[in-house]
């Protein structure tokens, strides 16, 4: 069962970030989102620390037809997630950084919403080339 703080950060992300992703054409359900472009699929996955108090936002892109795993399994476009792609970028960090969004000390709804607003401010997905350009 999720802790109160985990439920609170989930609620804040669903209130602030998820509607923004939907406005920008992303589909899927929390914590996995995807957006089909002309030549690739943008992928966003929220991954929570198993010990609580923080999470990462992983970004990836894949081909327009989804992903074929090394053992031959095909992951279709409507099921592919950032975890299915080897090359990923963590939102908020440089290409080699391990950036975690911390909500350990959040106490009230506004504290959790500040973390969600930080995530939203870093997601430049209104530019449909932004994610693809992270991997050049």
Secondary structure, DSSP 8 states (H G I E B T S, - for coil): ---HHHHHHHHHHHHHHHHHHHHTT-EEETTEEEEE-SS-EEEEEEEE-TTSSEEEEEEEEE-TT-EE-TTS-EE-TTT--GGG-SS-EETTS-TT----EE-TT--SHHHHHHHHHHHHHH--TTSTTHHHHHT-
